[in-house]
Amino acid sequence: MDYFVGVDVGTGSARAALVSSKGKIVKMTMCPLEIFHPAPNFYEQSSDNIWSAVCHVVKTVVADISADNVKGIGFDATCSLVAIDKTGSPVTVSPTGEDKQNVILWMDHRAQEEADFINAQGHEMLQYVGGRVSLEMQTPKMLWLKKNLPSSWNRAVLLFDLPDFLTWKATDSESRSLCSLVCKWNYSADPDGNNKWNEEFFDQIQLRDLKKDNWRKIGNDVRTPGDPVDQGLSAKAASELGLQKGTAVGTSLIDAHAGGLGMIGCSIPGIFPNLQSRLALICGTSTCHMIVNEKKLFVSGVWGPYFSAMVPGLWLSEGGQSATGKLLDHIIDTHPATPGILKSLSGNKHIQQYLSELLQTMTDQKALKDVSYLTKDIHVWPDFHGNRSPLADPTLKGMISGLSLSVDQENLALLYLATVQALTYGTRYILETLEAAGHRIDTLLICGGLSQNPLFIQIQADVLGLPVLCPVEKESVLIGAAILGSYAAGKFNTIYDAIQTMGGSANVIKPKNECYKYHLQKYRVFRRMVQDQKDYREIMSEEFL
């Protein structure tokens, strides 16, 4: 039997899955990763630590089968920046000077000044990132590195997006993925094949030295996701991973995009699988909102359109929220009632499940028709880590209206519910912005950690008035990575065939119309809150000394 391995390197862990050609996960495991936080807004990792974790998880999932049966492997990872020297060793990106710390994590916000400088230039390339480059993208981070750590900048012979670092370690190929480059590196790609680095743009943002050696430092061999990488696994990598030399390796994807690829083809009777009308939410620490279209649609505050960045031949638009799972954890972890609840939990019950059950009890006690009505007087603006879409303003802060002196578990449950609702209103704001630009959305797809939270899923359906599909195979990101390996191995004639075959089936959650009007009213408050924050900022910007 043929198998494929999908590898996913997330923010806090590396995971691998052994996947059948039908898209069924046979075995899965994970290994935690180190994260360094040397200063406010600085988040770093170690590529040595990451590769070691990848080797561990892959060896584990293939341990019980013959390596001959593994025909291909695909990698996805966070869009983090990796610096490597001429010997293939790490180069520090850290103010600590430690070479071990050679990865600027995606969520690192050190490059605000550099992002502001790039945006002030107003180059036409910025229209492909919603009008403003994010400080989470790689051009601001490279400019920061050049300005603040010139020795590291000069020592670094190769700068990789983390997914491309993984295929380099696996194959020794310096090729790059079109996904990473167009989405995070301001690379230009279009249907006529005129794919290139825009010299004028890099001159303008003071990174003209990247043109040296035909752009080798950031990549001159660019491939479509899933395309085979050279001759497959090198002998060294094969030994480290427990696989055969020459095993096919697919060109990589960013982790969220792998999730989109893994679930966009999932099917359910009665719902037509039109790829272009499906908004995919990949939920983890943050959430990415992805939709593809045959047309080149520019959307204010939304990244893209990126040609062939996820599905070949289609333009990808990518919205997002910088803190979702992370925000829910923050609300729970910082509340005085949490330690007592955790002590009372038995078995494997998650605190979010406990809070959802408590909310239902409170709803029954108050004789309300729906749990959402509990938060009539509590409202949250959820941008505790800035706004990615559609406002593209990393300086925005979180807001809560309706606080009291209560610190009991019922108070925590209400704050938790109001935050879940606020995250969903954020998705509504993104969806409205996409549709105003020409997208048409009739279905929501959700994968990732929050897809296993029934309260979150139902509120998404209720607020948006759309059916939500949750793939039966929960780990869509790993499925997406395995699809890359299957296509590279020649298992499918086209990547579309792989998407349809390995995407599997889904469960559908339909909207309850009962509280739709209530959510519209709360959404009006939601939109008012951010305007209020801007008004406060304007008031406080006036001279007071």
C-alpha positions as CSV (number, residue, x, y, z in Angstrom):
1,M,0.0,0.0,0.0
2,D,1.2,3.5,-0.9
3,Y,1.6,6.1,1.9
4,F,2.6,9.7,2.1
5,V,4.0,11.7,4.9
6,G,2.8,15.2,5.8
7,V,4.9,17.4,8.0
8,D,3.6,20.5,9.7
9,V,5.8,22.9,11.7
10,G,3.5,25.2,13.7
11,T,4.3,27.9,16.2
12,G,4.8,25.6,19.2
13,S,5.3,22.1,17.7
14,A,6.4,20.0,14.8
15,R,3.9,17.3,13.7
16,A,3.9,14.5,11.2
17,A,1.3,12.2,9.8
18,L,1.3,9.0,7.8
19,V,-1.5,9.4,5.3
20,S,-3.1,6.9,2.8
21,S,-3.8,7.8,-0.8
22,K,-7.4,8.3,0.2
23,G,-6.5,11.0,2.7
24,K,-6.9,8.9,5.8
25,I,-4.4,9.5,8.7
26,V,-2.9,6.2,9.8
27,K,-0.6,7.6,12.5
28,M,0.3,11.0,13.8
29,T,2.7,12.4,16.4
30,M,4.1,15.8,17.6
31,C,7.2,17.2,19.3
32,P,7.3,20.6,21.0
33,L,9.6,23.4,19.8
34,E,11.7,26.0,21.6
35,I,10.6,29.6,21.5
36,F,12.8,32.4,22.6
37,H,11.4,35.8,23.7
38,P,14.5,38.0,24.3
39,A,12.7,41.3,24.3
40,P,9.1,42.8,23.9
41,N,7.8,42.0,20.4
42,F,10.8,39.6,19.7
43,Y,10.0,35.9,19.1
44,E,12.7,33.6,17.9
45,Q,13.3,29.9,17.2
46,S,16.2,27.6,16.3
47,S,16.3,25.9,12.9
48,D,18.5,23.1,14.4
49,N,15.8,22.5,17.0
50,I,13.1,22.5,14.4
51,W,14.8,20.0,12.1
52,S,15.6,17.8,15.0
53,A,11.9,17.8,15.9
54,V,10.9,17.1,12.3
55,C,13.3,14.1,12.1
56,H,11.9,12.7,15.4
57,V,8.2,12.9,14.3
58,V,8.8,11.5,10.9
59,K,10.8,8.6,12.2
60,T,8.0,7.9,14.7
61,V,5.1,7.8,12.2
62,V,6.9,5.5,9.7
63,A,8.4,3.2,12.3
64,D,5.8,0.4,11.8
65,I,5.9,0.2,8.0
66,S,8.5,-0.4,5.4
67,A,10.1,2.8,4.1
68,D,9.6,1.4,0.6
69,N,5.8,2.1,1.0
70,V,6.3,5.8,1.6
71,K,6.2,7.3,-1.8
72,G,6.3,11.0,-1.1
73,I,6.7,13.6,1.6
74,G,5.4,17.2,1.8
75,F,6.3,20.0,4.2
76,D,4.4,23.0,5.5
77,A,5.5,25.5,8.2
78,T,4.9,29.0,9.6
79,C,6.1,31.9,7.5
80,S,9.1,32.5,9.7
81,L,12.5,33.8,8.5
82,V,15.6,31.5,8.6
83,A,19.2,32.8,8.3
84,I,21.9,30.3,7.1
85,D,25.6,30.9,6.4
86,K,27.9,29.5,3.7
87,T,28.5,26.3,5.6
88,G,24.8,25.6,6.1
89,S,25.0,26.7,9.7
90,P,22.6,29.0,11.7
91,V,23.2,32.8,11.7
92,T,21.9,34.8,14.6
93,V,18.9,37.1,14.1
94,S,18.8,37.8,17.8
95,P,19.9,40.8,19.9
96,T,21.4,38.1,22.2
97,G,24.0,37.3,19.5
98,E,23.3,33.6,19.9
99,D,23.6,31.8,16.5
100,K,21.3,29.1,17.7
101,Q,18.5,31.7,17.6
102,N,18.4,32.1,13.8
103,V,14.7,32.1,13.1
104,I,12.5,35.3,13.4
105,L,9.1,33.8,14.2
106,W,6.1,34.8,12.1
107,M,4.5,36.6,15.1
108,D,7.6,38.7,15.8
109,H,6.7,42.4,15.7
110,R,10.2,44.0,15.9
111,A,10.0,45.5,12.4
112,Q,7.3,48.1,12.8
113,E,9.6,51.0,11.8
114,E,10.8,49.1,8.7
115,A,7.2,48.2,7.7
116,D,6.2,51.9,8.1
117,F,9.1,52.9,5.9
118,I,8.2,50.4,3.1
119,N,4.6,51.4,3.2
120,A,5.5,55.1,2.9
121,Q,7.2,54.4,-0.4
122,G,3.8,53.6,-1.9
123,H,5.2,51.2,-4.5
124,E,2.7,49.4,-6.8
125,M,3.8,46.0,-5.4
126,L,2.0,46.9,-2.2
127,Q,-1.4,46.5,-3.9
128,Y,-0.8,42.8,-3.7
129,V,-0.7,42.9,0.1
130,G,-3.9,44.9,0.7
131,G,-2.1,48.2,0.2
132,R,0.2,47.8,3.2
133,V,3.0,45.4,3.9
134,S,2.6,43.7,7.3
135,L,5.4,43.7,9.8
136,E,4.9,39.9,10.0
137,M,6.1,39.6,6.3
138,Q,9.7,39.1,5.4
139,T,10.8,42.4,3.7
140,P,10.4,44.4,6.9
141,K,12.2,41.7,8.8
142,M,15.1,41.6,6.3
143,L,15.4,45.4,6.4
144,W,15.5,45.2,10.2
145,L,18.2,42.6,10.1
146,K,20.3,44.6,7.6
147,K,20.0,47.8,9.8
148,N,20.3,46.3,13.2
149,L,22.6,43.2,12.8
150,P,24.8,44.1,9.8
151,S,27.2,41.3,10.6
152,S,24.4,38.7,10.5
153,W,23.1,40.2,7.3
154,N,26.5,39.9,5.6
155,R,27.1,36.3,7.0
156,A,23.7,35.0,5.8
157,V,24.2,33.5,2.4
158,L,20.7,32.1,2.3
159,L,17.5,33.5,3.8
160,F,14.6,31.1,3.7
161,D,10.9,31.1,4.6
162,L,10.7,28.2,7.0
163,P,8.8,25.8,4.6
164,D,11.6,26.3,2.0
165,F,14.2,25.7,4.7
166,L,12.6,22.3,5.3
167,T,12.7,21.2,1.6
168,W,16.4,22.5,1.5
169,K,17.3,20.3,4.5
170,A,15.5,17.4,2.9
171,T,17.0,17.7,-0.6
172,D,19.9,20.2,-0.6
173,S,17.9,22.2,-3.2
174,E,17.8,26.0,-2.8
175,S,14.5,26.1,-4.7
176,R,11.7,28.2,-3.2
177,S,7.9,27.8,-3.2
178,L,5.8,30.2,-5.1
179,C,3.5,30.2,-2.1
180,S,6.0,31.6,0.3
181,L,7.6,34.1,-2.1
182,V,4.4,35.7,-3.4
183,C,2.6,35.7,0.0
184,K,5.4,36.9,2.3
185,W,8.4,38.1,0.2
186,N,6.8,40.5,-2.3
187,Y,7.6,38.3,-5.3
188,S,5.7,39.0,-8.5
189,A,3.8,36.2,-10.3
190,D,1.1,36.2,-12.9
191,P,-0.6,33.9,-15.4
192,D,1.6,34.7,-18.3
193,G,4.6,33.2,-16.4
194,N,6.4,36.5,-16.0
195,N,7.5,35.6,-12.5
196,K,10.3,37.7,-11.0
197,W,11.7,39.9,-8.2
198,N,10.8,43.5,-8.8
199,E,14.2,45.3,-8.9
200,E,12.6,48.8,-8.6
201,F,10.8,47.8,-5.4
202,F,13.9,46.3,-3.7
203,D,15.9,49.3,-4.8
204,Q,13.3,51.6,-3.3
205,I,13.2,49.8,0.1
206,Q,17.0,49.8,0.4
207,L,17.5,46.0,-0.2
208,R,19.1,46.3,-3.6
209,D,22.0,44.1,-2.5
210,L,19.7,41.1,-2.6
211,K,20.2,41.2,-6.5
212,K,23.7,39.8,-6.0
213,D,24.4,36.4,-7.6
214,N,21.0,36.5,-9.4
215,W,19.0,36.8,-6.2
216,R,20.5,33.6,-4.7
217,K,20.1,34.8,-1.1
218,I,16.3,34.8,-1.4
219,G,15.8,32.4,-4.3
220,N,16.1,32.2,-8.1
221,D,14.6,28.7,-8.6
222,V,10.8,29.2,-7.9
223,R,8.4,26.3,-8.1
224,T,4.6,25.7,-7.8
225,P,3.5,24.0,-4.6
226,G,3.6,20.2,-5.0
227,D,6.1,20.2,-7.9
228,P,8.9,17.7,-7.3
229,V,12.0,19.0,-5.7
230,D,15.0,17.7,-7.6
231,Q,15.8,14.1,-7.0
232,G,13.9,13.8,-3.7
233,L,15.4,13.1,-0.3
234,S,19.2,13.2,-0.1
235,A,21.0,10.3,1.5
236,K,21.7,12.3,4.7
237,A,18.1,13.5,5.1
238,A,16.7,10.0,4.3
239,S,18.8,8.5,7.1
240,E,17.7,11.2,9.5
241,L,14.0,10.8,8.6
242,G,13.9,7.0,8.5
243,L,13.0,7.0,4.8
244,Q,14.5,5.9,1.5
245,K,16.9,8.1,-0.5
246,G,15.1,9.6,-3.5
247,T,11.6,9.6,-1.9
248,A,9.7,12.3,-3.7
249,V,9.6,15.7,-2.0
250,G,6.9,18.2,-2.9
251,T,7.5,21.9,-3.1
252,S,6.2,23.3,0.2
253,L,3.4,25.5,1.5
254,I,2.9,27.9,4.4
255,D,1.0,26.0,7.1
256,A,-2.3,27.9,6.8
257,H,-2.2,27.4,3.0
258,A,-1.7,23.7,3.5
259,G,-4.8,23.7,5.6
260,G,-6.7,25.4,2.8
261,L,-5.4,22.9,0.3
262,G,-6.3,20.0,2.6
263,M,-9.9,20.9,3.1
264,I,-11.0,23.0,0.1
265,G,-12.0,19.9,-1.8
266,C,-13.9,18.1,1.0
267,S,-17.4,17.1,-0.1
268,I,-20.9,16.7,1.4
269,P,-24.1,15.6,-0.4
270,G,-26.3,18.6,-1.4
271,I,-23.5,21.2,-1.3
272,F,-21.8,21.9,-4.6
273,P,-18.0,21.9,-4.2
274,N,-17.3,25.2,-6.0
275,L,-13.8,26.0,-4.9
276,Q,-14.3,29.7,-5.6
277,S,-17.3,30.2,-3.3
278,R,-15.7,28.6,-0.2
279,L,-14.1,30.7,2.5
280,A,-11.6,28.6,4.4
281,L,-10.7,29.4,8.0
282,I,-7.5,27.8,9.3
283,C,-7.6,28.3,13.0
284,G,-4.7,28.1,15.4
285,T,-2.8,30.6,17.4
286,S,-4.1,33.0,14.7
287,T,-6.6,32.5,12.0
288,C,-6.2,32.8,8.2
289,H,-9.2,33.4,5.9
290,M,-8.6,32.1,2.4
291,I,-10.5,32.2,-0.8
292,V,-9.5,31.5,-4.4
293,N,-10.9,33.0,-7.6
294,E,-10.2,32.9,-11.3
295,K,-10.3,36.7,-11.4
296,K,-7.6,39.0,-10.1
297,L,-9.5,40.7,-7.3
298,F,-7.8,43.4,-5.1
299,V,-9.3,43.7,-1.6
300,S,-8.4,46.5,0.7
301,G,-6.7,45.3,3.9
302,V,-6.6,41.7,2.6
303,W,-3.3,40.1,1.3
304,G,-3.2,39.1,-2.3
305,P,-4.3,38.4,-4.9
306,Y,-1.5,35.8,-5.2
307,F,-1.4,33.8,-8.4
308,S,-1.1,30.0,-7.9
309,A,-0.1,30.4,-4.2
310,M,-2.4,27.6,-3.0
311,V,-4.4,26.2,-5.9
312,P,-2.6,26.3,-9.3
313,G,-4.1,28.7,-11.8
314,L,-6.3,30.5,-9.3
315,W,-5.7,33.8,-7.5
316,L,-5.6,33.6,-3.7
317,S,-6.9,36.3,-1.3
318,E,-5.8,35.9,2.3
319,G,-7.4,37.7,5.2
320,G,-6.6,37.0,8.8
321,Q,-6.8,37.6,12.6
322,S,-3.5,37.9,14.4
323,A,-4.7,36.3,17.7
324,T,-7.6,33.9,17.9
325,G,-6.8,30.7,19.8
326,K,-4.1,32.7,21.5
327,L,-6.7,35.3,22.6
328,L,-9.1,32.7,24.0
329,D,-6.2,31.2,26.0
330,H,-5.3,34.7,27.2
331,I,-8.8,35.5,28.4
332,I,-9.0,32.1,30.2
333,D,-5.4,32.0,31.6
334,T,-5.5,35.5,33.1
335,H,-8.9,35.1,34.9
336,P,-9.0,34.6,38.7
337,A,-11.5,31.8,38.4
338,T,-9.4,29.6,36.1
339,P,-7.1,27.8,38.7
340,G,-10.2,26.6,40.6
341,I,-11.8,25.3,37.5
342,L,-8.7,23.5,36.4
343,K,-8.4,21.8,39.8
344,S,-12.0,20.5,39.4
345,L,-11.7,19.1,35.9
346,S,-11.6,15.3,35.6
347,G,-10.4,13.1,32.8
348,N,-9.5,14.9,29.6
349,K,-12.2,17.5,29.7
350,H,-10.9,20.8,28.3
351,I,-11.7,24.0,30.1
352,Q,-13.4,25.4,27.0
353,Q,-15.7,22.5,27.1
354,Y,-16.4,23.1,30.8
355,L,-17.2,26.8,30.0
356,S,-19.5,25.9,27.1
357,E,-21.5,23.5,29.4
358,L,-21.6,26.2,32.1
359,L,-23.0,28.7,29.6
360,Q,-25.7,26.3,28.6
361,T,-26.7,25.9,32.3
362,M,-26.8,29.7,32.7
363,T,-29.0,29.9,29.5
364,D,-31.4,27.3,30.9
365,Q,-31.5,29.1,34.3
366,K,-32.4,32.4,32.6
367,A,-34.9,30.7,30.3
368,L,-33.2,32.2,27.2
369,K,-33.7,30.8,23.7
370,D,-30.0,30.8,22.8
371,V,-26.7,30.9,24.7
372,S,-25.6,34.0,22.7
373,Y,-28.2,36.2,24.4
374,L,-26.1,36.0,27.7
375,T,-23.7,38.7,26.4
376,K,-26.2,41.4,25.6
377,D,-24.2,43.8,27.8
378,I,-20.6,42.5,27.2
379,H,-18.8,43.4,24.1
380,V,-15.2,42.7,22.9
381,W,-13.0,44.2,20.2
382,P,-10.5,41.3,19.8
383,D,-7.4,42.9,18.3
384,F,-5.1,42.3,21.4
385,H,-2.2,41.8,18.9
386,G,-3.2,44.3,16.3
387,N,-5.5,44.0,13.3
388,R,-4.4,42.0,10.2
389,S,-7.6,42.3,8.2
390,P,-9.4,44.2,6.9
391,L,-8.0,47.3,8.7
392,A,-4.3,46.3,8.4
393,D,-3.4,48.2,11.6
394,P,-1.0,46.4,13.9
395,T,-1.3,49.3,16.4
396,L,-4.9,48.5,17.3
397,K,-5.5,47.2,20.9
398,G,-8.1,45.0,22.4
399,M,-11.2,46.4,24.1
400,I,-13.8,45.0,26.6
401,S,-17.0,46.8,27.5
402,G,-19.3,45.6,30.3
403,L,-16.8,44.6,33.0
404,S,-17.9,44.3,36.7
405,L,-16.3,43.4,40.0
406,S,-17.3,39.8,39.5
407,V,-14.4,37.2,39.3
408,D,-16.4,34.0,39.5
409,Q,-16.6,31.2,36.9
410,E,-19.8,32.6,35.5
411,N,-18.0,35.9,34.8
412,L,-15.2,34.0,33.0
413,A,-17.8,32.0,31.0
414,L,-19.4,35.3,29.8
415,L,-16.1,36.9,28.8
416,Y,-15.1,33.7,27.0
417,L,-18.5,33.7,25.1
418,A,-18.2,37.4,24.2
419,T,-14.6,36.8,22.9
420,V,-15.8,33.9,20.7
421,Q,-18.5,36.1,19.3
422,A,-16.1,39.0,18.7
423,L,-13.7,36.7,16.8
424,T,-16.7,35.7,14.6
425,Y,-17.7,39.3,14.1
426,G,-14.1,39.9,12.9
427,T,-14.7,37.1,10.3
428,R,-17.9,38.8,9.2
429,Y,-16.0,42.1,8.7
430,I,-13.5,40.2,6.5
431,L,-16.2,38.4,4.6
432,E,-18.1,41.7,3.9
433,T,-14.9,43.3,2.6
434,L,-14.2,40.3,0.3
435,E,-17.7,40.4,-1.1
436,A,-17.6,44.1,-1.7
437,A,-14.5,43.5,-3.9
438,G,-16.3,40.9,-6.0
439,H,-16.0,37.5,-4.2
440,R,-19.1,35.5,-3.6
441,I,-19.2,33.2,-0.6
442,D,-21.8,30.6,0.2
443,T,-19.9,28.2,2.4
444,L,-17.5,28.3,5.3
445,L,-14.8,25.7,5.8
446,I,-13.0,25.4,9.2
447,C,-10.0,23.4,10.3
448,G,-7.5,23.6,13.2
449,G,-7.9,23.6,16.9
450,L,-11.1,25.8,17.1
451,S,-12.8,23.5,14.6
452,Q,-13.2,21.1,17.5
453,N,-15.1,23.6,19.6
454,P,-18.8,23.2,18.9
455,L,-19.7,26.6,20.4
456,F,-17.3,28.4,18.1
457,I,-18.5,26.6,15.0
458,Q,-22.2,27.2,15.7
459,I,-21.7,30.9,16.4
460,Q,-19.8,31.2,13.1
461,A,-22.7,29.6,11.3
462,D,-25.3,31.8,13.2
463,V,-23.4,35.1,12.7
464,L,-22.6,34.6,9.0
465,G,-25.9,32.9,8.1
466,L,-23.9,30.3,6.2
467,P,-23.4,26.5,6.5
468,V,-20.0,25.5,8.0
469,L,-18.2,22.4,6.8
470,C,-15.8,20.7,9.2
471,P,-13.7,17.9,7.5
472,V,-14.2,14.5,9.0
473,E,-10.4,14.1,8.9
474,K,-9.7,16.8,11.5
475,E,-6.0,17.5,10.6
476,S,-6.5,19.3,7.3
477,V,-3.0,21.0,7.5
478,L,-1.3,17.6,7.6
479,I,-3.6,16.3,4.8
480,G,-2.5,19.3,2.7
481,A,1.2,18.6,3.3
482,A,0.6,15.0,2.4
483,I,-1.1,16.1,-0.8
484,L,2.1,17.9,-1.8
485,G,4.0,14.6,-1.4
486,S,1.5,12.6,-3.3
487,Y,1.5,14.9,-6.3
488,A,5.3,15.1,-6.3
489,A,5.4,11.3,-6.4
490,G,3.1,11.1,-9.4
491,K,0.2,9.4,-7.7
492,F,-2.2,11.9,-9.3
493,N,-2.3,13.4,-12.7
494,T,-3.1,16.9,-11.4
495,I,-3.1,18.4,-8.0
496,Y,-6.8,19.0,-8.4
497,D,-7.3,15.2,-8.5
498,A,-5.2,15.0,-5.3
499,I,-7.3,17.7,-3.6
500,Q,-10.6,15.9,-4.5
501,T,-9.5,12.4,-3.6
502,M,-7.6,13.2,-0.4
503,G,-9.9,16.0,0.8
504,G,-12.5,13.5,2.1
505,S,-15.9,14.2,3.4
506,A,-17.2,16.8,5.9
507,N,-19.8,17.4,8.6
508,V,-22.1,20.3,8.1
509,I,-23.3,22.7,10.8
510,K,-26.2,24.8,9.6
511,P,-27.1,28.3,10.9
512,K,-29.8,28.9,13.4
513,N,-31.8,31.9,12.3
514,E,-33.3,32.5,15.7
515,C,-30.5,34.9,16.9
516,Y,-29.4,36.4,13.6
517,K,-30.9,39.8,14.3
518,Y,-29.3,39.9,17.8
519,H,-25.9,39.2,16.2
520,L,-26.4,42.0,13.7
521,Q,-27.0,44.4,16.6
522,K,-23.9,43.2,18.4
523,Y,-22.0,43.5,15.2
524,R,-23.0,47.2,15.0
525,V,-21.5,47.6,18.5
526,F,-18.4,45.8,17.4
527,R,-17.9,48.2,14.5
528,R,-18.5,51.2,16.7
529,M,-15.9,50.0,19.2
530,V,-13.0,50.3,16.8
531,Q,-14.1,53.8,15.7
532,D,-14.3,54.7,19.4
533,Q,-10.7,53.5,19.9
534,K,-9.6,55.6,17.0
535,D,-11.4,58.6,18.4
536,Y,-9.8,58.1,21.8
537,R,-6.4,58.0,20.1
538,E,-7.1,61.2,18.3
539,I,-8.2,62.9,21.5
540,M,-5.0,61.8,23.3
541,S,-2.8,62.9,20.3
542,E,-3.7,66.5,21.1
543,E,-1.0,68.5,22.9
544,F,-1.4,68.2,26.7
545,L,2.0,69.3,28.0
